[in-house]
Amino acid sequence: MDRLRLTLVMVVWGSIGVFTRYIELSPFVLAFLRAVIALPVLLVFIRRRPAGQRISFRQTKPYLVSGALIGLAWAALFYGFQNTNISTAVIIYNMCPVYVMLAAPLVLKERLTRLRAGIVGISFIGLCLVVGTGGFGPAGFSSQGMRGMILSGVSGMLYAAIVIINRKAANQADHALATFLQMGAAGMVLLPFVLAEGEWRQVLAADGTEILLICILGVVHTGLAYNLYFSTYHRASSIEIASYGYLEPVFGIVFSVLLLGETLAMTQLIGGLMILGSTYLGEWRHSVHANASKSKSPF
């Protein structure tokens, strides 16, 4: 059942890029609405808990910081989706594990092994192949398409920071409460950008289809999917979770090809396989070592 849940979550998250193409809102407005709409859904799951969990303000700080970064990462990725191919944006965004490997020695004091260095090198070559022919978006190969790819990379870097913060937080809060705090922080950090843009009036002009898609993005893609994903953490192994995580970019590329008619050049395909394959190997090895350390620990 957990495998089915994880697969379903990856299918849902993989379709986000296609959904954004049919919503004509600015990335900041769309990311803000996604966070705000998810809050009442997450509140339902919190209230369904048999006993409420109390945490101090100090314990909430990592979740508030990571939540703020989540909001900015969403906005950056939505900009990438709007200005370059979904498949290209997805591949570049999924360089996130590489950024974690590069930052871990400095932040988490983890050793940069030869294997990790090799993965970083292979992924960088793959990134060069993707970017070299990946600027074909809605506006064709242009500076706009290049900005879309750059912001997709920025989104991956922000998510890398989120991963590191979450590792250091060490599950101080229940997953539903932690996600609620993160979505609240995401909404707060995005609100000034939404007001500064002055494009929130676009929401009032949205048609019924766009409103429905926005609600699905907040309720299904965020509130329900996040709760379903984190509810498997206590039962699924870290290796399984890491493995299923790589289905998200695969589904994202498949949906963009089947539903939007996008195409990938052969060099892009090779580059994407280099990035996803090498980072998967790195995540798998990290999970194996993490599980081995846990099995040796008396705790």
Residue, then its C-alpha position, 0 to 999 in steps of 0.5 A: m500500500d505504501r508503494l502505491r501511495l508513493t507512486l500516486v504522490m509522484v504522479v500528482w507532483g509530476s503533473i504540476g508543470v502541465f497544470t501551471r501551463y493552463i493557469e495564466l497567473s504570475p509565479f508569485v501569485l500562483a505559489f501564494l495561492r498554492a500555499v494558502i489553499a493547502l492550509p485548511v486541508l493540513l489543518v484538518f489532518i492536524r485536528r484528526r490527530p488523537a493528541g495535539q503536539r506542542i512544540s516551542f517557538r525555537q523548534t518551529k524556527p527551522y520549519l518557518v525558514s524552510g517554509a519561506l524557502i519553499g515559497l520562493a522555490w515554488a515561484a522560481l520553478f513556476y517561472g521556469f515552467q512558464n518560460t522553458n520546456i517543462s521537461t527541461a525545467v524538471i531536469i534542471y530542478n532535479m539537480c537538487p541532490v547535487y547541490v546537497m552533496l556540494a553543501a553537505p561538507l560545509v553545512l553538515k560536516e559530511r565528507l565529499t567522497r570520490l563517489r560523490a565528486g564523480i556524481v557531481g562531475i557527471s551531473f554537471i556534464g549532463l546539465c551542460l548537455v541539457v542547457g546546450t539545446g534546452g532553451f526551446g520554450p513557449a517563446g523559442f530559444s531566447s533570453q527568456g527561455m534561458r532565464g527560465m532555465i536559470l530560475s529552474g536551477v535556482s529552485g533546485m538550489l533552494y530545495a537543496a537548502i530546504v533538504i539540509i535544514n530539514r535534516k538538521a531539524a531532525n523531525q522535531a514536529d509531527h509531519a502534518l504540523a511541520t507542513f502546516l508551519q511551512m505552508g504558512a511561512a511560504g504564504m507570508v514570504l510570498l505575500p509582499f511579492v504578490l502585493a508589490e507585483g500588483e497582479w493579484r487582480q488576475v485572480l478576480a479575472a480568472d475563469g472557472t477552469e483556472i479557478l478549478l485548477i488552482c484549487i486542485l493545485g492547492v488541495v490535491h498537489t499540496g495539502l493531500a499529497y504532502n500529507l500522503y507522502f510524509s505519512t509513509y516515512h515511518r513505514a517505508s525505508s529511506i531507500e524506497i523513499a529516495s527511489y520513488g522520488y525519482l519517479e516525479p521527474v520521469f512523470g513530469i517529462v512524460f506528461s509534458v511530452l504526451l499532453l503538451g507535445e514537447t520534445l527532447a533533443m537526443t543530447q538533452l535526453i542523454g544529459g537528463l539520464m546522466i543527471l537522474g541516473s548519477t543523483y539516484l546512485g548518490e541518494w541510494r548510497h546515502s540511504v544505504h549508509a544511513n540505514a547501516s548507521k541506524s542498525k549499529s546504533p543502540f538507539 
